[in-house]
């Protein structure tokens, strides 16, 4: 707020009060109240509202996968009270784990590969991921196994 804007609103308040008292013959108390209101409205009308910073920002189209909805739905499928993992997160982890095992030529549906898979990912982990009652710890173990099956360049 600049000094000129403040002075102009005070001038409007004084002029409005004077007009109401002298020309229209309103009671001085009411005239002062209406004058103050006119000054405040003048001051508010002169306020500078900053522009929305998003006006000139670039528009980046986002697919549904990039919006985080899948991640948030998976997070909500973990029951924090009981520690049980929901079907959605188990299905997603099983799919990734299956892909990582296939990269090593291990098929989870092949009974001859079962023993080797159990040593790779942990005993009974796949069974817990396919049945009801999988816990958060099972999901964490499966994610750890996924990392071990496909290590990043930093681990190599």
C-alpha positions as CSV (number, residue, x, y, z in Angstrom):
1,X,0.0,0.0,0.0
2,X,1.5,3.3,-1.0
3,X,1.2,6.6,0.7
4,X,-0.8,8.1,-2.2
5,X,-3.4,5.4,-2.1
6,X,-3.8,5.9,1.7
7,X,-4.1,9.7,1.3
8,X,-6.7,9.3,-1.5
9,X,-8.9,7.0,0.6
10,X,-8.7,9.5,3.5
11,X,-9.7,12.3,1.2
12,X,-12.7,10.3,-0.1
13,X,-13.8,9.6,3.5
14,X,-13.6,13.3,4.4
15,X,-15.4,14.5,1.2
16,X,-18.1,11.8,1.7
17,X,-18.6,12.9,5.3
18,X,-18.7,16.6,4.4
19,X,-21.2,16.0,1.5
20,X,-23.5,14.0,3.8
21,X,-23.4,16.5,6.6
22,X,-23.5,19.7,4.6
23,X,-25.5,18.9,1.5
24,X,-27.9,16.1,2.6
25,X,-28.1,17.2,6.3
26,X,-27.5,13.7,7.8
27,X,-26.7,13.3,11.5
28,X,-22.9,13.7,12.0
29,X,-22.5,10.3,13.5
30,X,-24.1,8.5,10.5
31,X,-22.2,10.8,8.1
32,X,-18.8,9.9,9.8
33,X,-19.7,6.2,9.6
34,X,-20.6,6.4,5.9
35,X,-17.5,8.4,5.2
36,X,-15.3,5.8,6.9
37,X,-17.0,3.1,4.9
38,X,-16.4,5.1,1.6
39,X,-12.7,5.5,2.6
40,X,-12.3,1.8,3.3
41,X,-14.0,0.8,0.1
42,X,-11.8,3.2,-1.8
43,X,-8.7,1.7,-0.1
44,X,-9.9,-1.9,-0.9
45,X,-10.6,-1.0,-4.5
46,X,-7.0,0.2,-4.9
47,X,-5.4,-3.0,-3.6
48,X,-3.2,-4.8,-6.0
49,X,-4.0,-8.5,-6.2
50,X,-1.0,-10.5,-7.4
51,X,-1.4,-12.7,-10.4
52,X,-1.7,-16.4,-10.1
53,X,1.7,-17.9,-10.6
54,X,0.2,-20.8,-12.5
55,X,-1.0,-18.5,-15.3
56,X,2.2,-18.7,-17.4
57,X,3.4,-22.1,-16.2
58,X,3.8,-24.8,-18.9
59,X,1.1,-27.4,-19.2
60,X,2.5,-30.9,-18.8
61,X,0.1,-33.6,-19.7
62,X,0.1,-36.5,-17.3
63,X,-1.2,-39.9,-18.0
64,X,-3.2,-41.7,-15.2
65,X,-0.1,-43.8,-14.3
66,X,1.9,-40.6,-13.6
67,X,-0.7,-39.1,-11.3
68,X,0.1,-41.4,-8.5
69,X,-3.4,-43.0,-8.3
70,X,-2.0,-46.5,-8.6
71,X,0.5,-45.9,-5.9
72,X,-2.0,-44.4,-3.6
73,X,-4.5,-47.3,-4.2
74,X,-1.7,-49.8,-3.4
75,X,-0.8,-47.9,-0.3
76,X,-4.4,-48.0,0.9
77,X,-4.5,-51.7,0.3
78,X,-2.1,-52.1,3.2
79,X,-4.1,-52.4,6.5
80,X,-2.1,-50.5,9.1
81,X,-4.1,-52.0,12.0
82,X,-3.6,-55.7,11.1
83,X,-0.6,-55.4,8.9
84,X,-2.3,-57.4,6.1
85,X,-1.6,-56.7,2.5
86,X,-4.5,-56.2,0.1
87,X,-5.0,-58.1,-3.1
88,X,-4.0,-55.2,-5.3
89,X,-0.6,-54.8,-3.9
90,X,0.0,-58.6,-3.8
91,X,-1.0,-58.9,-7.4
92,X,1.4,-56.1,-8.4
93,X,4.3,-57.5,-6.4
94,X,3.6,-61.0,-7.8
95,X,3.7,-59.7,-11.4
96,X,7.0,-57.9,-10.9
97,X,8.5,-60.9,-9.1
98,X,7.3,-63.2,-11.9
99,X,9.0,-61.0,-14.5
100,X,12.3,-60.8,-12.6
101,X,12.3,-64.6,-12.2
102,X,11.5,-65.1,-15.9
103,X,14.6,-62.9,-16.7
104,X,16.6,-65.7,-14.9
105,X,14.7,-68.4,-16.8
106,X,12.7,-69.4,-13.8
107,X,9.0,-70.0,-14.3
108,X,6.9,-69.9,-11.1
109,X,4.3,-72.3,-12.7
110,X,7.0,-75.0,-13.4
111,X,7.2,-77.4,-10.5
112,X,10.8,-78.3,-11.3
113,X,11.8,-74.6,-10.7
114,X,10.0,-74.3,-7.4
115,X,13.0,-75.3,-5.2
116,X,15.4,-73.0,-6.9
117,X,12.8,-70.2,-6.8
118,X,12.4,-70.8,-3.0
119,X,16.1,-70.3,-2.5
120,X,16.1,-67.2,-4.6
121,X,13.2,-65.4,-3.0
122,X,12.8,-67.0,0.4
123,X,11.0,-70.1,1.6
124,X,7.2,-69.9,1.3
125,X,7.1,-66.3,0.2
126,X,5.3,-67.0,-3.1
127,X,2.7,-69.1,-1.3
128,X,2.1,-66.3,1.1
129,X,1.7,-63.8,-1.7
130,X,-0.9,-66.0,-3.5
131,X,-3.0,-66.8,-0.4
132,X,-5.0,-64.7,1.9
133,X,-3.2,-63.3,5.0
134,X,0.0,-61.9,3.5
135,X,1.5,-59.4,5.8
136,X,3.4,-56.2,5.2
137,X,6.6,-58.0,6.0
138,X,5.9,-60.4,3.2
139,X,5.6,-57.5,0.8
140,X,8.8,-56.0,2.1
141,X,10.6,-59.4,1.7
142,X,9.2,-59.7,-1.9
143,X,10.4,-56.2,-2.8
144,X,13.8,-57.1,-1.4
145,X,13.9,-60.2,-3.5
146,X,12.9,-58.2,-6.5
147,X,15.9,-55.9,-5.9
148,X,18.2,-58.9,-5.5
149,X,17.0,-60.5,-8.7
150,X,17.7,-57.4,-10.7
151,X,20.4,-55.4,-8.9
152,X,21.1,-51.9,-10.1
153,X,24.4,-50.8,-11.5
154,X,25.4,-49.4,-8.1
155,X,25.2,-52.8,-6.5
156,X,27.2,-54.6,-9.2
